[in-house]
């Protein structure tokens, strides 16, 4: 059947197999599935329930929740009315909630639990015009629950709903996704049904698996990456299993045994670090074998056959060591799709060597999101690049190296902000991404930096901070880092240590383990360790780019502190303001 609107996926899924597991979550210790048919029924109830409240075409409904079946059911139910979903990150500030409620004109809020309800109520309390209705996914005292919304739908007359669904067109506004980037107030990205479905249709070949596979979902559905991935899974006939939490991902991987999941590089790095940490606890021959296999993996190259001896050794390493890696991840993972930031090349090499294909993608909320992606076969995957441009998408490089893209997946614009829209989409329809890139081997797109993040030193030399930061982040001892130096004589770095790894290092050197994070970061041996680490990273860069000084920070940057965006990108201006004294000390 032709899938022209996102909710057409429901009819498509029911036609594939009405009894199959569609959405699955863990409740009371057991995995509980919803069939495609049941998901469709519940989505209909959401539509009818909202209609009974007066919600119709163009009205805005906010969803504030962690991943769970109700999120997707609500999304479909809203769309079937021609209404507009406004997903919001649970971690943003109350001020951002208030701004989005007002800017979007939100009329209904669907919120997960008591904690988030408290924040919503605080945001709403200061508004003269705000949401009229609030429903909670969890049953809570004194507030209407999502079950009550479904009950309204069950009791309502279904007449006319099919006509409302038929009136929804592919180019109709589906969703407003508010993104703040790294500066300024959140702005609403307007995406249509066709924006997202065009992206999905052109990604089906990237997961060449038969229907009936399992996908584990844990990245936030409020982000376009996981949301488009979910639509893609459903288009392919996969079932979606929701992880209990980020902390439970390892356990859930073993229980669910998925064939695919999406991730961000940092989470993948944590999986890798835990595996390596376990390897360090081995002794004797087992430990030697582990690190022999790891060394082989770090030399893996998707673009080069390294000969009979290497291939024979790798086959043995897979049998003895990497098979256990696969078992730790459920034993069935074929593909991991990484996005939201640069993937460390060593991670890509090791996981490919272990028989798990890590595919890196690149895009942005404004492009629904994928622009380029590594392909599932080795020949279409160049480590260190984000892959070829996907079908149906155009890319060209501006004179200054900025990546420009044009496709039916490019947003309709920023809600209520035609001025900002005109700044990023030119008269010919080219979206100016703000990223600097190059093509390697004629087809592999490589991101080299953010246009607005490059800075010039007082010596007139340009420094691109992202490559420096990525190089530093290759060390398991580095949790976060930011390079500074605008208008100064040299580049310097603010760095947050990975304190768990650092404490293990310190313990082996007799440094007291009861020191606070701040005291540990200030310890002379630790300071020397990170200075040496920076010097090793500097070797890959020209003299004027190199980091001359480093300052260790004792506290992680976070969304709550306002130093990271909800997608975990650093807010450079805020971090610089918060560490102004440290930065001034670099240049005294």
N, C-alpha and C positions, 0 to 999 in steps of 0.2 A: 504494500500500500504506500501511497505518497504521504510523507511526513512533512507537513508544511508549518505546523504549529507545535510547540513543545508537547502539548497534551495529546497530540496524535500518537505519541509514543505509547500511551496507555492502550489504545486500540491495537497497535502493532504488537505489544507484548502479549496481550490476551490472545491474539490470533496465533502467536508462536506456541504458547502452552499455558493455558489458564490455571494449571495446578502448580506451576513451577514456583520456587522461592524467588521473590522479586526483591523485597527489602527485608533485611533480617537484623534484629538487635538482641542483645542479651538482657534478659529480665529475670530476676530472682535466680541467677546462676545458670539459666538455660537459654540457648539461642532459640528465639521465637520468630518464625518466618511469616511474612504476609505474601500471599499470592498476587500475581499481577491483577487478577480479577478483583481481589479485595482492595488493592490499592486504588483501582479505578472507582470502585463503589464509594470508598471513603473520600476520594477527591470530589466525586459528585456531591456528597453530603456537605463538604466544605463550600462548594460553589453555591448550593441552595441555602445553606446557613448564612453565608455572607449576603446573598441576595435578599434574604428576609430582613436583614439589618439595613437595607437600602444601598448596599455596595454594588456598583455597576462599572460600566466601561470607563476606564481612565482613573478610577479611584485608587488610592494608595493604601497598601496593607504591609506593615512592617513585620519581619520575622527576626527574632533575636533569640538564638538558641545554638547549642552545640549540635553536632550531627545526630540525627535520629529519624526514623521513618516519618514522623509527623511533619518534619521540615519539608520533605519532598512532596508529601501529600498536600500540604498547604500550598506549596508552590504551584502544583498542577491545578488545584481548586481555584486559586486566585486567577490564574491565566485563562481558565475556561470562561470566566465572566468578561474577559477583556479588561480586567482590572490589572493593576501594576504592583508587583512585589518589590519591597524595599528591604533587602537583607541588610542586617547590621551586625557588626562584630560585637560579640559579648564583652570584649576587653576595652572598647573605646570609652572615653570620658563621658560623664553626665552632660557636660557642655556640648559635646559632639552629638549625643542623643537629641538634646534639645534643638540644636541647629538643624539636624536632619528632619526631625518631626515637623519643624516649621517650614523649611525649604521645600520639602516634598509635599507637604500638606497631608501627612499621614492621618487616616481616619480610624484604622483598626491596628492594634498591636497584638501579635502572637508571640508570647515570651515564655521561656522555658521553665524557670524555677523561681523560688523566693528571692534569692540573691539578685537576680536580674530584674525581677519585678520591683524590688526596692529602688533600683537605679532608674527604672522607667518612671516610677511614680514621682521620684525626686525631679526628674527632667520635666515631667508634665506639669508639676505643681506650679511652675513659674510661667506657664503659658496662658494667654488669654484665649487662644484658639489652639486646641490640641486634639489628640486622638479621642474619639467618642467611646470606643470600646476596647477593652483589654481582656484577652483570654490567655490562660496559662496551660502549657503542655502537661506540667505536673499538677495534680489536684492540690489546691491550696485553700485555706480558709478565707472567706470574705471576698473572693474574686471568682469570676466565671472561668470554667475550665474549657479546654479544647473539646472535651467530650460533650460539653453542653452546646458548643457550636455545632458539633456533628448531630446532636439530637435535634437542634433547630432545623438542620437540613433534612433529617429523616421525616420530620413532621410537616415540612413544607411541600407545597404542590410543585411537582417537577415540570409542569407545563411551561413551555417557552425556553427551557434551558438549552435544548438542542439548537434552537434558533439563535440564541446568544453565542453559543460556541461556533456556529456556522458563520457568524458575522465577524469573528476574529480573523484578521488577515496576517499573512507572514511578516509584513512590514510594520505591524502594530507594535507599540511599545510594550515590551514584556516586563522589563525590570529596570529599576534605578539602583545602581551600585555606587555607593559613595566611597570615593578614594581620595585620601589627602595627599598622596605622594609623600614627599619628605618636607614639604613646606605648606603653610596656609591651611585654611579651613577645608573640610571635606567638600568635594564637588560631585554631583550626581552624574554618573556615566549612563547615558540612555542606550539600552540594548534592546533590539527587537527579537522576535522569534527567529527570523531569518538570519540575523547576525550570528546567533549561537549555533543554529542548526547547520548553517553553511560550514562553520568550523568543524562540527561533528562529522558531517558527510565526508569531508576531505581528510579526516583522521582515521576512518575505519580500517584502512590498510596497515595502520601502525600497530594494531593488535590482532595479528592473524591467528585467531583462536576460534574454535566453534562456539556456538551458543551454549549456554549452560555453565560457563565458567564463573568463578567467584572473584569479586573485587573487594578488597578491604578498604574502607573509607575512614580517614581520620583527619585529613586537612579540612579546615573550616569550609562549609558550604556557602558561607557568606562571601567567600572569595571566588572569583570567576573560574579559577583553575579547577577546583574540585567540583564546582557546579557543572561546568561543561563536561568534565570527565564523567560525572554521573549520567548526564544525558547520553554520552557516548556509550557507556556501559549498557544502558537500557536499549539503545539502538542496536547494539550487538547481541542482545539477549542474555547478558550476564546478570547475575544476582549481586546485589550490593549489601555487604555486611558491615555494620557500623562498629568500629572499635569502641571499647568501653571508655578509654581515655588514652592520652599520649603515654602515660606511665605504664599502661597495660598492653601496648602494641606488641611487644615481644611475645607475651602470653597468647594474645589473640591471633597472631600469625600462626603459632603452633596449633591452636584449636581450629581455626577456620580453614587453614591450608589454601590460601588464595592463589590464583594464577597471576594476579596483577594488583598493584597498588601505586598510587601517586605519593610523592613525598617532596619535601624541601631538602636541599643539600645537608643542612645541619642535622636533621633527624637521621639521615642516612649515615652521616659521619659518626653519630652517637652509636648506631648499630655496629659500625665498623670498629669503633674504639672499644666497645664492650667485648667484641670477639677477640681483638688483639690483647686486651687486658687479661682475658681468660687464658690466652696462649702463654702469657708471661708467667702464669702460675704453674704451668707444666714443668716437668723436670726431665733431665736426661734425654734419651732418644726422642721422646714425644715432643719435647720443646724444640729440639733441633729440626725435626721434621716440620713442625708448625711454621717456623720462621724460614725454612728452606722453601716451603710452598708459598709463603707470603712474598718472599723475594721474587719468585717466579711470576706471581701475579702482578707485582709492581712493574714488571718488565713487559707485560702483555701489550700488544698493539693490534687494534682492529684492522689496520691498513697494511699489515706486513706479516707474511708467513715467515716465522723465525727458524724454520728448518726442522728436520727430523728429530734431532736431539732434544731441542726445546719442547717440541710437541709431545714427544714420548714422556719427558719429565713432567709436563703439565698434566698429561693424562693420568700419571701415577699420583700426582698431587691432588687431582680431583677425586681419585678413588680413596686416598688415605685421609685427606684433610678437608678439602672443599666440600665434599659430600656432607660433612658434619655442619658446615656453614648453611648449606641448603636445608638441612633438617631443622636447624635452629630457626629458620624462617618459614617453617611449615612443610618444606620439602617439595612444594608444587609451584613456586614462584618462577614464572617465565620472564616477566617484564616488570621493571620498576621505572616509572616515569618521574623524572626529577624536574622541578621548575621553581620559579620564585627567586632564583639567585644562581650564581656561578657554581657549577659542580667541580669539586677538586679532581683533577685528572687521575690522581692515585686511586680514588674511589671507583671511578669508571673502569680503570684497568683491572683492579682486583676483582670486582664483581663480574665483569665480563669473563675474566679468567676462570672464575668459579662457576661459570655456566648460567649466570643470571644477567640478563641483558638490561643494562641501565640506559635508558633513552632520555637525553636531555632536551627540554623544550624551552623556547623563548617566545615571549609575547607580553601583552599588557592587558589590563582590564578593558581598555578602549578598543582592543582588537579581538575580543571574545573568546579566548585570548591568544591562541597559538599563531605565530607568524612563521617560525621555523622549528624543526624538530629532527633529532637523530632518528634514523630509520632502524627497523628491527634486525636487519641483516648487517653483518660486520662492515660490508663495503659502503653502507650508507651511514656509517657512524665514525666520525673523526674525533678522537679524544682531544678535548680542549676547545672544540667548536660546538655550537648548538645545533648543527646539522643543516641540511638543505632546506630551502623555503618549501613549505607544504603546498600541495596542489591547490589551485584556486586563489592563491595569494601572490601579489606582485611585490617585489622589493627592489629598490634602487638606493644607491649611496649618493648623498649630496656632495658638493665640492669639499666640504669640511669633514666628510666621513660619516655624517649623521645618517642613520637608517630611516628611510622613508618607505611606507607600505601603503598599498591600496588593494581593497577587496570588499566583497559584500559582508565581511565580518567586522569592518570598521564601524564604530559606533555612530549613532545618529547625531550625537553632540553631547555637550554638558547641559544638564537641566537648568533652565533659567539663566544660563550664561553663554549667550551667543558670542560675546566678546572673547571668552576663553576658547570656545570652539574654533573661532576664526584664527586663533593663534597657532593651533596644532593641525588643523585640516585646511590645506590650501585650496585654491579655486579649482584645481584639477583633481581633487579628491585624495591627495596624498597625505597620509597621517605622518606627522613629524614626531618620531618616537622619543627624541632626546637622548638616544643611545648612539654611541660611536662604534662603528664596526668595519669589518673587511671580509672579503671572500677569500677563502683558502682553497687551493686546488680548483678554483673556478666555480665551486658550487657550495662549499661549506661556509655558512655564515659564522663569524666569530665576533663576539662582543668584546670591545677593548676598553670602553669606559662610558661613563655618563657625561654628556656634553656639558651640562651645567656644573658638574663636580670637578672638572679639570681646573687647575689653578696655575697662575704664573708666579714664579719666585721673583725676588727683587733683582735677580740676575737676568731676567727676561726669558727664562726657560719655562716651558710648560711641563707640569707634572700631572700624570693621570693616576689618581689615588687607588682606583679599583684593582689594577694588577698588583700593586704593592700589598694591598690589604688581602687579596686572595692568596698571595705567596706566604704571608705571615700566617694566615688561617690554615695552611697545610699542616702546621704543627699541632699535635694534640694538646700542647700546653697553652694554646691560644683560644680563648672563647670568643672574644670580640675585639675589633681594632678599628681605628679611624686615623687616616693620615691627614695632617694639617700642614700649612705653610704658605697660604695665600699672602703674597707681597713680602714674604720673609726671605732670608738668605738661603734657607735649606728646608727640606721636608722633615717633619718629626711625626711621632705616632703616639696616640693615646691607646692603651692596650689593657684589656681586662683578661687576666689569666684564667685558664680552666682550672679552678682551684682543686677539684678532685684529683686530677692528674698531677697537679703541682704538689699536693700533699704527699702523694705516693713517692714522687721524686725526692721531696724534702726528708721523708722518713728514712729513705735509704742513705741519706747523707748526715744523719744524726741531728737534723734541725728539729727542735721541739714541735710536737704535733698539736699541742694545745694553743698555739698562737692563733689570734684572730686573723681573718682574711687580710685586714689592713696591715697588721704586724708582719704577717708572712710576706706580703707584697713588698714591704719595706726592708726585709732582711737582705743583708749585703750579698750573700751567695745567690739569692733569688734575683736580685738586680743584675748581677753579673751573668746569670743564666740567660736572661731575656736580652741583654745587650749582645751576647754571643749569637743568640737566635736571630736577632735583627741583622747582624753582620752577615750571617749565612744567607739570609733572604736577599740582602742587598747585592750579592754577587750576580744576580740575574738581571741587574738594571744598570743603566748608565750612571756615571758619577753624579750628575746634577739631579737625578731622580732619587738617589739613595737616602734612606732615613738616617739622620745624624744623631737624633736623640729620641728616647722613649720614656714614657711615664706610665707606671702601672697603677690601674684604678682598682679599688677593692670591691666595687659594687657593679653588678651587671646592669647594663642598659635594658630598659623594658618598655612595653607599651604603657603600663601604668605610670611610669615616671615621665612619660611624654617624649622619651628619647628614641623610641622605635615606632614605626608605623604598624598597623595591625598585621601587615605582611612581613614584619621583622626587618624592614629596611631602616638604616640609621638616619635619624634626623640630624644632619650635620650642624645646622645652625644652633639647634637646642643644645646638643652635646658640647659644642664650642662655647656657648654661653655659660653652661654649667661648669665648665672646666677652664674658664678664662685665665685664672691665676696660674694653673699648670702650664698653659700654652704660653703665657707671657714669660714664664721661667725658662722655657726653651731658648728664648732669644735675648735674654739679658746678657 
